[in-house]
Amino acid sequence: MHEVDMTKALILTIKNWWEEQPDRPKISTVHLTVGQFTCVEPAGLQFAFEVQTHQTFLEGAVLEIRETPLIAFCHSCQAEYQPEIGLRYACPTCHSPMDDIRSGRELKIDRLEYALSTDSATDLTPTKVYASDL
Ligand SMILES: [Zn+2]
């Protein structure tokens, strides 16, 4: 199960951050960016997250998933385009094969919301996790 392993890696990343916090805040929402090209099912991710956070420090935390579309760049046309399966992901203008993916492959934590005071949010900058690394 792809989503189960993804979720394990995700929770580990959050745990590492959480354990470094002196006040161990209660995390309320995890904002996640998931690229369409990662082949991760958001519903499967939600389910795995719920199961794996049960009775942990993340119990009750909400997983907010934002999907990013697949975007490629064509060097011949010097333009970005949205690849389509029907065109075998080739450039719709010149039909060059897709060779430069600009977005859609990422799986990363955007930010965490936690309940220390109202509206606190933090950036987890060094946590870009690409699907291919997991
Ligand atoms: Zn082109």
Backbone and ligand atoms as CSV (ligand in chain L), in Angstrom:
chain,resi,resn,atom,element,x,y,z
A,1,MET,N,N,0.835,-1.216,0.000
A,1,MET,CA,C,0.000,0.000,0.000
A,1,MET,C,C,0.865,1.260,0.000
A,2,HIS,N,N,0.837,1.934,-1.121
A,2,HIS,CA,C,1.558,3.176,-1.337
A,2,HIS,C,C,1.242,4.222,-0.258
A,3,GLU,N,N,-0.037,4.449,-0.033
A,3,GLU,CA,C,-0.464,5.522,0.867
A,3,GLU,C,C,-0.033,5.257,2.311
A,4,VAL,N,N,0.012,3.979,2.688
A,4,VAL,CA,C,0.392,3.641,4.057
A,4,VAL,C,C,1.842,4.037,4.311
A,5,ASP,N,N,2.736,3.729,3.367
A,5,ASP,CA,C,4.145,4.083,3.517
A,5,ASP,C,C,4.347,5.591,3.469
A,6,MET,N,N,3.617,6.250,2.584
A,6,MET,CA,C,3.673,7.705,2.486
A,6,MET,C,C,3.298,8.342,3.815
A,7,THR,N,N,2.237,7.802,4.395
A,7,THR,CA,C,1.733,8.356,5.644
A,7,THR,C,C,2.721,8.134,6.779
A,8,LYS,N,N,3.374,6.973,6.770
A,8,LYS,CA,C,4.392,6.687,7.787
A,8,LYS,C,C,5.501,7.722,7.730
A,9,ALA,N,N,5.973,7.998,6.531
A,9,ALA,CA,C,7.046,8.979,6.341
A,9,ALA,C,C,6.586,10.364,6.775
A,10,LEU,N,N,5.363,10.668,6.441
A,10,LEU,CA,C,4.781,11.969,6.787
A,10,LEU,C,C,4.705,12.162,8.303
A,11,ILE,N,N,4.193,11.150,8.981
A,11,ILE,CA,C,4.035,11.237,10.428
A,11,ILE,C,C,5.395,11.328,11.120
A,12,LEU,N,N,6.370,10.608,10.576
A,12,LEU,CA,C,7.714,10.641,11.141
A,12,LEU,C,C,8.304,12.051,11.037
A,13,THR,N,N,8.085,12.702,9.897
A,13,THR,CA,C,8.574,14.063,9.698
A,13,THR,C,C,7.961,15.011,10.719
A,14,ILE,N,N,6.659,14.873,10.912
A,14,ILE,CA,C,5.962,15.747,11.857
A,14,ILE,C,C,6.439,15.459,13.289
A,15,LYS,N,N,6.644,14.185,13.577
A,15,LYS,CA,C,7.067,13.789,14.923
A,15,LYS,C,C,8.444,14.372,15.241
A,16,ASN,N,N,9.338,14.306,14.277
A,16,ASN,CA,C,10.679,14.865,14.477
A,16,ASN,C,C,10.611,16.343,14.815
A,17,TRP,N,N,9.757,17.050,14.073
A,17,TRP,CA,C,9.589,18.483,14.347
A,17,TRP,C,C,8.981,18.691,15.730
A,18,TRP,N,N,7.965,17.923,16.013
A,18,TRP,CA,C,7.200,18.070,17.252
A,18,TRP,C,C,8.079,17.830,18.477
A,19,GLU,N,N,8.956,16.823,18.378
A,19,GLU,CA,C,9.808,16.488,19.512
A,19,GLU,C,C,10.859,17.557,19.781
A,20,GLU,N,N,11.124,18.401,18.787
A,20,GLU,CA,C,12.081,19.491,18.975
A,20,GLU,C,C,11.432,20.713,19.630
A,21,GLN,N,N,10.115,20.719,19.676
A,21,GLN,CA,C,9.430,21.865,20.267
A,21,GLN,C,C,9.412,21.730,21.780
A,22,PRO,N,N,9.899,22.754,22.488
A,22,PRO,CA,C,9.943,22.656,23.961
A,22,PRO,C,C,8.560,22.510,24.593
A,23,ASP,N,N,7.544,23.095,23.957
A,23,ASP,CA,C,6.221,23.057,24.586
A,23,ASP,C,C,5.295,21.978,24.020
A,24,ARG,N,N,5.813,21.182,23.085
A,24,ARG,CA,C,5.019,20.090,22.510
A,24,ARG,C,C,3.574,20.497,22.215
A,25,PRO,N,N,3.386,21.380,21.255
A,25,PRO,CA,C,2.029,21.891,20.998
A,25,PRO,C,C,1.089,20.806,20.483
A,26,LYS,N,N,-0.182,21.032,20.683
A,26,LYS,CA,C,-1.211,20.125,20.165
A,26,LYS,C,C,-1.493,20.510,18.718
A,27,ILE,N,N,-1.155,19.614,17.810
A,27,ILE,CA,C,-1.327,19.903,16.387
A,27,ILE,C,C,-2.787,19.680,15.991
A,28,SER,N,N,-3.371,20.700,15.372
A,28,SER,CA,C,-4.789,20.584,15.016
A,28,SER,C,C,-4.985,20.260,13.534
A,29,THR,N,N,-4.150,20.846,12.687
A,29,THR,CA,C,-4.314,20.618,11.249
A,29,THR,C,C,-2.961,20.453,10.572
A,30,VAL,N,N,-2.883,19.486,9.690
A,30,VAL,CA,C,-1.690,19.278,8.874
A,30,VAL,C,C,-2.067,19.611,7.434
A,31,HIS,N,N,-1.430,20.639,6.885
A,31,HIS,CA,C,-1.700,21.023,5.504
A,31,HIS,C,C,-0.678,20.358,4.598
A,32,LEU,N,N,-1.213,19.610,3.648
A,32,LEU,CA,C,-0.356,18.808,2.796
A,32,LEU,C,C,-0.590,19.163,1.327
A,33,THR,N,N,0.498,19.213,0.569
A,33,THR,CA,C,0.383,19.399,-0.878
A,33,THR,C,C,0.719,18.080,-1.545
A,34,VAL,N,N,-0.188,17.603,-2.362
A,34,VAL,CA,C,0.027,16.332,-3.037
A,34,VAL,C,C,-0.109,16.539,-4.549
A,35,GLY,N,N,0.930,16.235,-5.274
A,35,GLY,CA,C,0.895,16.378,-6.727
A,35,GLY,C,C,0.066,15.279,-7.375
A,36,GLN,N,N,-0.603,15.648,-8.459
A,36,GLN,CA,C,-1.440,14.672,-9.172
A,36,GLN,C,C,-0.612,13.527,-9.756
A,37,PHE,N,N,0.650,13.772,-9.974
A,37,PHE,CA,C,1.492,12.780,-10.628
A,37,PHE,C,C,2.140,11.821,-9.628
A,38,THR,N,N,1.814,11.929,-8.351
A,38,THR,CA,C,2.378,11.027,-7.353
A,38,THR,C,C,1.593,9.721,-7.278
A,39,CYS,N,N,0.438,9.681,-7.925
A,39,CYS,CA,C,-0.427,8.507,-7.891
A,39,CYS,C,C,-0.901,8.194,-6.490
A,40,VAL,N,N,-0.944,9.200,-5.637
A,40,VAL,CA,C,-1.462,9.006,-4.286
A,40,VAL,C,C,-2.931,9.395,-4.282
A,41,GLU,N,N,-3.746,8.532,-3.742
A,41,GLU,CA,C,-5.170,8.808,-3.616
A,41,GLU,C,C,-5.408,9.617,-2.345
A,42,PRO,N,N,-5.917,10.835,-2.459
A,42,PRO,CA,C,-6.172,11.620,-1.248
A,42,PRO,C,C,-7.059,10.884,-0.243
A,43,ALA,N,N,-8.041,10.159,-0.727
A,43,ALA,CA,C,-8.935,9.428,0.179
A,43,ALA,C,C,-8.170,8.340,0.927
A,44,GLY,N,N,-7.275,7.671,0.221
A,44,GLY,CA,C,-6.460,6.628,0.841
A,44,GLY,C,C,-5.512,7.205,1.874
A,45,LEU,N,N,-5.014,8.399,1.563
A,45,LEU,CA,C,-4.109,9.095,2.469
A,45,LEU,C,C,-4.841,9.514,3.742
A,46,GLN,N,N,-6.050,10.024,3.559
A,46,GLN,CA,C,-6.878,10.429,4.695
A,46,GLN,C,C,-7.126,9.247,5.619
A,47,PHE,N,N,-7.470,8.134,5.012
A,47,PHE,CA,C,-7.786,6.936,5.786
A,47,PHE,C,C,-6.554,6.455,6.542
A,48,ALA,N,N,-5.421,6.371,5.845
A,48,ALA,CA,C,-4.188,5.897,6.476
A,48,ALA,C,C,-3.761,6.830,7.608
A,49,PHE,N,N,-3.957,8.119,7.389
A,49,PHE,CA,C,-3.583,9.100,8.406
A,49,PHE,C,C,-4.411,8.909,9.675
A,50,GLU,N,N,-5.709,8.717,9.456
A,50,GLU,CA,C,-6.608,8.527,10.589
A,50,GLU,C,C,-6.221,7.284,11.394
A,51,VAL,N,N,-5.964,6.200,10.686
A,51,VAL,CA,C,-5.620,4.939,11.345
A,51,VAL,C,C,-4.286,5.063,12.095
A,52,GLN,N,N,-3.294,5.660,11.417
A,52,GLN,CA,C,-1.942,5.679,11.993
A,52,GLN,C,C,-1.741,6.728,13.079
A,53,THR,N,N,-2.630,7.707,13.158
A,53,THR,CA,C,-2.471,8.721,14.210
A,53,THR,C,C,-3.301,8.379,15.436
A,54,HIS,N,N,-4.068,7.308,15.343
A,54,HIS,CA,C,-4.915,6.894,16.454
A,54,HIS,C,C,-4.066,6.635,17.698
A,55,GLN,N,N,-4.423,7.297,18.791
A,55,GLN,CA,C,-3.715,7.175,20.069
A,55,GLN,C,C,-2.246,7.569,19.992
A,56,THR,N,N,-1.948,8.542,19.144
A,56,THR,CA,C,-0.605,9.116,19.127
A,56,THR,C,C,-0.737,10.605,19.432
A,57,PHE,N,N,0.396,11.313,19.379
A,57,PHE,CA,C,0.367,12.766,19.632
A,57,PHE,C,C,-0.450,13.497,18.567
A,58,LEU,N,N,-0.736,12.823,17.447
A,58,LEU,CA,C,-1.498,13.452,16.370
A,58,LEU,C,C,-2.978,13.072,16.407
A,59,GLU,N,N,-3.383,12.380,17.419
A,59,GLU,CA,C,-4.783,11.979,17.529
A,59,GLU,C,C,-5.711,13.186,17.365
A,60,GLY,N,N,-6.676,13.082,16.477
A,60,GLY,CA,C,-7.646,14.156,16.283
A,60,GLY,C,C,-7.209,15.238,15.318
A,61,ALA,N,N,-5.970,15.191,14.874
A,61,ALA,CA,C,-5.503,16.203,13.921
A,61,ALA,C,C,-6.169,15.987,12.563
A,62,VAL,N,N,-6.427,17.090,11.881
A,62,VAL,CA,C,-7.098,17.035,10.586
A,62,VAL,C,C,-6.053,17.119,9.482
A,63,LEU,N,N,-6.221,16.292,8.489
A,63,LEU,CA,C,-5.327,16.327,7.345
A,63,LEU,C,C,-6.019,17.086,6.206
A,64,GLU,N,N,-5.442,18.217,5.826
A,64,GLU,CA,C,-5.989,19.017,4.728
A,64,GLU,C,C,-5.107,18.801,3.512
A,65,ILE,N,N,-5.691,18.232,2.466
A,65,ILE,CA,C,-4.898,17.915,1.285
A,65,ILE,C,C,-5.211,18.882,0.147
A,66,ARG,N,N,-4.177,19.476,-0.405
A,66,ARG,CA,C,-4.339,20.332,-1.566
A,66,ARG,C,C,-3.636,19.637,-2.731
A,67,GLU,N,N,-4.372,19.399,-3.782
A,67,GLU,CA,C,-3.772,18.725,-4.931
A,67,GLU,C,C,-3.217,19.739,-5.918
A,68,THR,N,N,-2.023,19.485,-6.413
A,68,THR,CA,C,-1.458,20.366,-7.427
A,68,THR,C,C,-1.470,19.640,-8.771
A,69,PRO,N,N,-1.826,20.359,-9.829
A,69,PRO,CA,C,-1.911,19.710,-11.138
A,69,PRO,C,C,-0.527,19.400,-11.691
A,70,LEU,N,N,-0.491,18.487,-12.616
A,70,LEU,CA,C,0.754,18.171,-13.308
A,70,LEU,C,C,1.038,19.273,-14.325
A,71,ILE,N,N,2.204,19.884,-14.192
A,71,ILE,CA,C,2.588,20.936,-15.132
A,71,ILE,C,C,3.990,20.634,-15.649
A,72,ALA,N,N,4.157,20.662,-16.954
A,72,ALA,CA,C,5.442,20.403,-17.574
A,72,ALA,C,C,5.880,21.633,-18.364
A,73,PHE,N,N,7.148,21.664,-18.701
A,73,PHE,CA,C,7.690,22.783,-19.463
A,73,PHE,C,C,8.264,22.249,-20.766
A,74,CYS,N,N,7.870,22.874,-21.871
A,74,CYS,CA,C,8.395,22.454,-23.170
A,74,CYS,C,C,9.524,23.400,-23.568
A,75,HIS,N,N,10.704,22.831,-23.769
A,75,HIS,CA,C,11.865,23.669,-24.098
A,75,HIS,C,C,11.818,24.183,-25.528
A,76,SER,N,N,11.181,23.442,-26.419
A,76,SER,CA,C,11.057,23.915,-27.804
A,76,SER,C,C,10.152,25.140,-27.870
A,77,CYS,N,N,9.032,25.069,-27.151
A,77,CYS,CA,C,8.063,26.170,-27.184
A,77,CYS,C,C,8.341,27.218,-26.117
A,78,GLN,N,N,9.232,26.903,-25.171
A,78,GLN,CA,C,9.490,27.793,-24.040
A,78,GLN,C,C,8.189,28.140,-23.311
A,79,ALA,N,N,7.382,27.115,-23.086
A,79,ALA,CA,C,6.095,27.364,-22.436
A,79,ALA,C,C,5.717,26.203,-21.527
A,80,GLU,N,N,4.949,26.518,-20.507
A,80,GLU,CA,C,4.420,25.487,-19.634
A,80,GLU,C,C,3.126,24.939,-20.219
A,81,TYR,N,N,2.853,23.679,-19.961
A,81,TYR,CA,C,1.594,23.107,-20.412
A,81,TYR,C,C,1.146,22.041,-19.421
A,82,GLN,N,N,-0.130,21.702,-19.506
A,82,GLN,CA,C,-0.673,20.649,-18.649
A,82,GLN,C,C,-0.766,19.357,-19.445
A,83,PRO,N,N,0.122,18.428,-19.171
A,83,PRO,CA,C,0.159,17.175,-19.933
A,83,PRO,C,C,-1.128,16.368,-19.759
A,84,GLU,N,N,-1.529,15.689,-20.805
A,84,GLU,CA,C,-2.723,14.856,-20.745
A,84,GLU,C,C,-2.384,13.431,-21.173
A,85,ILE,N,N,-3.049,12.496,-20.515
A,85,ILE,CA,C,-2.794,11.081,-20.809
A,85,ILE,C,C,-3.069,10.794,-22.281
A,86,GLY,N,N,-4.148,11.383,-22.804
A,86,GLY,CA,C,-4.531,11.147,-24.193
A,86,GLY,C,C,-3.456,11.550,-25.188
A,87,LEU,N,N,-2.637,12.524,-24.805
A,87,LEU,CA,C,-1.548,12.971,-25.678
A,87,LEU,C,C,-0.218,12.352,-25.258
A,88,ARG,N,N,-0.296,11.342,-24.405
A,88,ARG,CA,C,0.894,10.691,-23.838
A,88,ARG,C,C,1.809,11.707,-23.166
A,89,TYR,N,N,1.212,12.694,-22.553
A,89,TYR,CA,C,1.914,13.724,-21.802
A,89,TYR,C,C,2.807,14.608,-22.667
A,90,ALA,N,N,2.665,14.521,-23.979
A,90,ALA,CA,C,3.502,15.326,-24.873
A,90,ALA,C,C,2.994,16.767,-24.920
A,91,CYS,N,N,3.849,17.657,-25.432
A,91,CYS,CA,C,3.463,19.058,-25.582
A,91,CYS,C,C,2.324,19.151,-26.612
A,92,PRO,N,N,1.234,19.835,-26.266
A,92,PRO,CA,C,0.087,19.902,-27.193
A,92,PRO,C,C,0.392,20.736,-28.441
A,93,THR,N,N,1.424,21.561,-28.395
A,93,THR,CA,C,1.748,22.431,-29.527
A,93,THR,C,C,2.695,21.747,-30.511
A,94,CYS,N,N,3.824,21.240,-30.004
A,94,CYS,CA,C,4.832,20.670,-30.912
A,94,CYS,C,C,4.991,19.165,-30.738
A,95,HIS,N,N,4.276,18.586,-29.795
A,95,HIS,CA,C,4.272,17.142,-29.547
A,95,HIS,C,C,5.612,16.567,-29.088
A,96,SER,N,N,6.491,17.421,-28.551
A,96,SER,CA,C,7.706,16.891,-27.931
A,96,SER,C,C,7.319,16.089,-26.702
A,97,PRO,N,N,8.030,14.987,-26.449
A,97,PRO,CA,C,7.704,14.210,-25.238
A,97,PRO,C,C,7.998,15.010,-23.968
A,98,MET,N,N,7.254,14.722,-22.930
A,98,MET,CA,C,7.448,15.426,-21.657
A,98,MET,C,C,8.816,15.092,-21.074
A,99,ASP,N,N,9.619,16.106,-20.802
A,99,ASP,CA,C,10.918,15.811,-20.187
A,99,ASP,C,C,11.232,16.713,-19.001
A,100,ASP,N,N,10.386,17.691,-18.731
A,100,ASP,CA,C,10.681,18.611,-17.634
A,100,ASP,C,C,9.402,18.867,-16.829
A,101,ILE,N,N,9.285,18.159,-15.711
A,101,ILE,CA,C,8.090,18.308,-14.886
A,101,ILE,C,C,8.314,19.445,-13.890
A,102,ARG,N,N,7.450,20.436,-13.939
A,102,ARG,CA,C,7.592,21.599,-13.066
A,102,ARG,C,C,6.812,21.435,-11.769
A,103,SER,N,N,5.709,20.732,-11.827
A,103,SER,CA,C,4.911,20.540,-10.623
A,103,SER,C,C,4.020,19.325,-10.807
A,104,GLY,N,N,3.582,18.763,-9.690
A,104,GLY,CA,C,2.694,17.611,-9.769
A,104,GLY,C,C,3.323,16.355,-9.210
A,105,ARG,N,N,4.611,16.439,-8.818
A,105,ARG,CA,C,5.303,15.262,-8.296
A,105,ARG,C,C,5.595,15.396,-6.811
A,106,GLU,N,N,5.152,16.506,-6.228
A,106,GLU,CA,C,5.538,16.770,-4.856
A,106,GLU,C,C,4.572,16.173,-3.840
A,107,LEU,N,N,5.134,15.802,-2.733
A,107,LEU,CA,C,4.332,15.419,-1.580
A,107,LEU,C,C,5.016,16.111,-0.422
A,108,LYS,N,N,4.428,17.208,0.033
A,108,LYS,CA,C,5.122,17.944,1.080
A,108,LYS,C,C,4.157,18.569,2.063
A,109,ILE,N,N,4.704,18.835,3.227
A,109,ILE,CA,C,3.923,19.492,4.272
A,109,ILE,C,C,4.008,20.985,4.025
A,110,ASP,N,N,2.875,21.608,3.807
A,110,ASP,CA,C,2.841,23.057,3.653
A,110,ASP,C,C,3.073,23.736,4.990
A,111,ARG,N,N,2.229,23.412,5.931
A,111,ARG,CA,C,2.362,23.989,7.268
A,111,ARG,C,C,1.524,23.203,8.255
A,112,LEU,N,N,1.830,23.441,9.502
A,112,LEU,CA,C,1.089,22.809,10.586
A,112,LEU,C,C,0.370,23.885,11.370
A,113,GLU,N,N,-0.833,23.596,11.774
A,113,GLU,CA,C,-1.535,24.489,12.683
A,113,GLU,C,C,-1.577,23.813,14.027
A,114,TYR,N,N,-1.276,24.580,15.053
A,114,TYR,CA,C,-1.325,23.978,16.380
A,114,TYR,C,C,-1.913,24.953,17.388
A,115,ALA,N,N,-2.382,24.379,18.457
A,115,ALA,CA,C,-3.186,25.138,19.400
A,115,ALA,C,C,-2.403,25.582,20.619
A,116,LEU,N,N,-1.492,26.517,20.422
A,116,LEU,CA,C,-0.810,27.132,21.555
A,116,LEU,C,C,-1.581,28.367,21.943
A,117,SER,N,N,-1.685,29.256,20.959
A,117,SER,CA,C,-2.571,30.393,21.085
A,117,SER,C,C,-3.454,30.346,19.840
A,118,THR,N,N,-4.308,31.320,19.652
A,118,THR,CA,C,-5.182,31.289,18.487
A,118,THR,C,C,-4.388,31.575,17.228
A,119,ASP,N,N,-4.750,30.878,16.193
A,119,ASP,CA,C,-4.198,31.143,14.861
A,119,ASP,C,C,-2.697,30.954,14.717
A,120,SER,N,N,-2.109,30.130,15.521
A,120,SER,CA,C,-0.682,29.943,15.313
A,120,SER,C,C,-0.458,28.944,14.187
A,121,ALA,N,N,0.490,29.258,13.382
A,121,ALA,CA,C,0.837,28.377,12.270
A,121,ALA,C,C,2.331,28.460,12.074
A,122,THR,N,N,2.885,27.433,11.537
A,122,THR,CA,C,4.329,27.456,11.343
A,122,THR,C,C,4.691,26.856,9.999
A,123,ASP,N,N,5.786,27.308,9.474
A,123,ASP,CA,C,6.274,26.738,8.220
A,123,ASP,C,C,7.282,25.653,8.525
A,124,LEU,N,N,7.160,24.581,7.824
A,124,LEU,CA,C,8.131,23.504,7.965
A,124,LEU,C,C,9.003,23.529,6.725
A,125,THR,N,N,9.914,24.449,6.683
A,125,THR,CA,C,10.652,24.638,5.438
A,125,THR,C,C,11.439,23.429,4.943
A,126,PRO,N,N,12.234,22.766,5.781
A,126,PRO,CA,C,13.097,21.723,5.202
A,126,PRO,C,C,12.405,20.374,5.054
A,127,THR,N,N,11.133,20.377,4.746
A,127,THR,CA,C,10.440,19.095,4.734
A,127,THR,C,C,9.858,18.765,3.378
A,128,LYS,N,N,10.504,19.213,2.341
A,128,LYS,CA,C,10.033,18.832,1.004
A,128,LYS,C,C,10.364,17.360,0.814
A,129,VAL,N,N,9.336,16.572,0.731
A,129,VAL,CA,C,9.546,15.150,0.515
A,129,VAL,C,C,8.992,14.787,-0.850
A,130,TYR,N,N,9.823,14.367,-1.735
A,130,TYR,CA,C,9.332,13.996,-3.051
A,130,TYR,C,C,8.927,12.539,-3.064
A,131,ALA,N,N,7.914,12.284,-3.837
A,131,ALA,CA,C,7.362,10.928,-3.893
A,131,ALA,C,C,8.444,9.914,-4.258
A,132,SER,N,N,9.373,10.330,-5.113
A,132,SER,CA,C,10.395,9.397,-5.570
A,132,SER,C,C,11.396,9.062,-4.462
A,133,ASP,N,N,11.437,9.881,-3.406
A,133,ASP,CA,C,12.381,9.624,-2.323
A,133,ASP,C,C,11.817,8.661,-1.288
A,134,LEU,N,N,10.536,8.432,-1.343
A,134,LEU,CA,C,9.919,7.637,-0.281
A,134,LEU,C,C,9.899,6.159,-0.609
L,1,ZN,ZN,ZN,6.270,22.314,-27.411
